[in-house]
């Protein structure tokens, strides 16, 4: 019988809010040995994800885009908007300043596990927040959850 996301997901995942400090997030990720956290608004709706990838900007050298001066004009050779986004992430102090905002790839508890696994593979995501019909977070499905489910099936 095919398994559903509800059978494999981690229930009651650790979450943060946009006002949570980056220092606190780093501590949670390190202490719990996880790679990302769902970000919820005051109504407990998913508004983003904060992951190790988002936090890596703190340790990178953000360099301004190359440009040339022509008369009194600046001509950028790269997209200056990308630089501003990278700089903002590198200097951010709260989750809201650094997180990857919606649209976040999500799934539902009723989704077949095989379909969720394919979605994760196709979208190259490490985790899928699990949302109920009212839009509230009820769990999170990680690659590790899928592997543990596969291992349990091998021993049955």
N, C-alpha and C positions, 0 to 999 in steps of 0.2 A: 504494500500500500504506500502511495506517495506521501512523503512528509510535507508539512506546511511550515512556513516561517515561524508560526507560534510555537511549534514543537522544538525549534532549534535556537530561537533568539534568547538573548540575555534580557531578563525582565528588570524593570526599575533601574535603568542605566544612570550613571552619574551624569548630571547635567550642570550647565553653568548659565549665567545670564550675561547680557551685553556689558553690564557694569563690573563684572568680575575682573579682578586684576590679572594681568598676564603672569605675574609672579605666582599667584595661586594656581593658575592653570598648569604651569610648568611643574609645580610641586605635585599636583594631582596625577598628571600623566606619568611622572617618574615613579611616584609611590605605588600607583596601581598598575604600572607596567602596561599602559594602554596608549594608543596612538592618536586618539581624537575624542572629542566630546560634543554632544548635541548642545546647541544654544537655544534657550527658550525665552519667550517674552513673558511679561507679567501674567498673561492669560494661559501660560503653559503651552503655547503653540510653538512649533519649531520655526526658527527664523534663520538658522545657519548651523555651521559646523566649525569648530576650531580644531585644527589638527597639527601634528608635528610639522607638516609642510608649511602651514601658515606661520609657525613660530621660527622656522629656520631663517627667515629674513633678518632676525635680530643678530645673527652671527655672520651675515654676508656683508660684503662691501658693496653698497649700492652706489653705482657710478652714474653721473649725469649723462644724458644722451649726447652723442657727438653732434657738433654743429659747425657751420661756417658762417662767417660774417660777410655780407655782401652789401656794400654801401652802409646804410643804417639799419639793415634788416638782419635778423637771425634766422637762418634756415637750418632746421633740425634734420639730421640724417637718419634719426630713429624717432619713434613715437615718444614725445615728451610725456604723454599721459601715462605710459607704462612706468616711466621713472617716478612720476608722482605717486602712483599706486604702490610701487615697491618701497619708496621712501616712507610713505604713510604706514605701511605694514612694519617696517623696520623700527620706526619710532613709536609705534602704538603702545599704550600702557594698559588698555582694557580689551576685553574680548571683542566688543563691538567695533573697535578700530582695526582689528587684525583678522577676524573670522572670515571664512568664505560664506557669503550670504546666500539667501534663496535665489534661484531655485536649487534645492538640495534634492538629490535622487533619494526617493523613499520607497517603502513597500508597505503592505498591509499584513496582518497576522494570517489571513486566509490564503495568501499567495503560496502556490506550490514552491517548495524549497529549490527545486531545480530551476524554476523560472527566476527566482531571486538570485541564485548563483550565476545564471547567465547574464542577468542585468549587471551584477557587480563586475563580471568579467568584461562585458562589452563597454561599460562606462569607466572601467579602470578605477573603481572605488574600493576602499578597504572596509567600509561599513555602510550599512543601510539603516537609517532610522525607521522604526516600525510605527506607523500612524493608524489610529483607529478611525471609525467613520466620522467622529466629531472633530478630527484633526489633532487629537492629543497624542503625545508620544507615549507608547505603551511598552517599548523595548527597543533593542538595537540588535541587528544581525551583523556579525563580523565574519571575516574569512575563517577565523579560528572556530567560531560556532559551527560553521559548515563542516570543517575538517573533523571536529569532535563528533558530530552527528554521523559522519561517514565511518569513523572509527568504531562507534557504538554499533552500527549496523554490521560491521565485520565480525563482531564478537557474539552477535545474536544467533 
